[in-house]
């Protein structure tokens, strides 16, 4: 299992604590240290919708003034490939599936059997 995000993000901290509290091992990939490329973005987009993956409520979105650009899916993909801080967090890869965001109830259903 891999968890992608940044350590200072509240949702990522919640997710990491959830996995630690439930003795679930995972590999943490820090977006600030490891850049995610278009191949990985496309892999995720093969399983989840752009609206789920693209963070249009974060600081990076506002500072880049992307709202003014009225981006289509192709434009959003292009930005995700070059600016990982636009990815919603956390992103979890687990048994071939991708889970995005923090939702404790959803995590219990998926990760605790």
N, C-alpha and C positions, 0 to 999 in steps of 0.2 A: 504494500500500500504506500502511495506517495501523497503527500499533502503539499500543495504549492501556495505560497503567500508571502507575507512579510511579517516579521516578529512583532512589530508595533501595532498591527491591526487588531482591533478588539475581537472581531469574528474569528480571526486565525488563532488568537490566544484562547478563546472559548473552545474551539475545535481541538486544539492541541491538549488542553486540559481534559476534555471529554475522553480522548483516546488514552491519555496517561491514566486517568482515574479508572478506566475500564481495562487496563493492562493490554492495550492494543498497540503493537509495534508499528511504527511508520517511519518513512524517510521524509524529512522536511526539506523542501527546496525553496530557498529564499530568492524571490524575484530580484532583489537588489544585488545579489551575488551571482545568480545564474540566470542568464537571459533566455527567455522562451522564444523559439523561432516560429516561422510560419508553418513549418511541418507539424509542430505540436498544436498550434492554434487550429489548423485545419483538421487535425485528428479529433480535437475536442468538438469542433463545429460539426463534425460528422455525427455526433451523438446528441448535442444540445443546441438549442436555438441561440442565435446571436444576442437576442434580448436578455438571455440568462447569463451569457458570458461577458458581455460588454457593460462596464460600469459607467453609466452616465450620471451618477450621483456623487462621484468622488471628487477630491481636490484636484487631481490631475486633469480630469475632464474640464473642470471650470477654469483652471489656469491656462490650459491650451485653447480655451474659448471654442471648443468643438461644437457646441450647440449652434453657434453662428454659421457653421459649415453645412448644416442639414445633411449629414452623412447618410448614404445608403449602406446596404450590407457590405458591399465591396469596399467602400471607404472605411467603414468600421473595422473590417478585417485587416486592411492595410495599417491602420493605427494600432491595432492589437499586436501586430507583428513587430512594430518598432517601438512601442511604448507599453511595457508589461504592467505598468501601474494602472492601466485602463481595464485590466482583467478583474472581474469580481472575485472576491476571496472569501474563504479558501476554495481551492479547487482540489478535489480528492480523486485519485485514480484508484479503483478498487475492483478487482476481479473483472477487468475489461469494461467497467462502466465509469462514468464521470459524474461526480456529485459536486455541485457548486453552491456555495453559501453556507451559512451557519443556521441549522435548524435542529435543535436537540431531539425533538420527537422523531423527526425523519432519520437522524443518526441512529437512534435506538432501534428503529425498524430495520435499517440496512445493515448496521455493523454489529449489533448484539443479537446473537442467535441463542 
